[in-house]
Amino acid sequence: MKKGKGNKNKLALVGSICFIIGVVVSILAGFISWEYLFPILTVLGLIVGFLNVTNTEVQAFLIAAVSLVIISALGADQFADLPLVGETMSRIYTALLAFVGPATIVVALKSIYSLAKN
């Protein structure tokens, strides 16, 4: 039994680290341009969705994530026109959307599956 719990803790740690890396990379995306940045953020988001959100956290995560997705989607266009910081802010919001979007989809599908199973 102990071995299984240790593996769960390791997976949760991997998910937490991926979350931190995803947020940092999303912020850095405002300042750098690299062709592999968005695929990496998408994979990190998928990992976070699978490993980092427990059943007790699903509702709070989905509310926060959907809010962030909406704000990122709308904010990217709105901030683009601001002088000096607009383009950078727009890229940060777009990167956050690329990171949080896949995690939100995974958690929502897991939640729907759990509801359908019961």
RADASUL-V505359 format. One line per field, one symbol per residue. ss: DSSP state (H for helix, E for strand, L for the rest). psi: psi as a letter, one per 20 degrees, with the letter a starting at -180 (. if undefined). A space follows every 10 residues. Layout:
ss->???
psi->???
//
This chain:
ss->LHHHHHHHHH HHHHHHHHHH HHHHHHHHLL LLLLLLHHHH HHHHHHHHHH HLLLHHHHHH HHHHHHHHHH HHHHHHHHHL LLLLLHHHHH HHHHHHHHHH HHHHHHHHHH HHHHHHHL
psi->ghgghhhghg hhggggghgg gggghgghhh iqpphjghhg hggggggghh hiorhiiggg ghggghghgg ggghhgggih ipqgiggghg hgggghghgh ghgggghggh ggggghh.
//
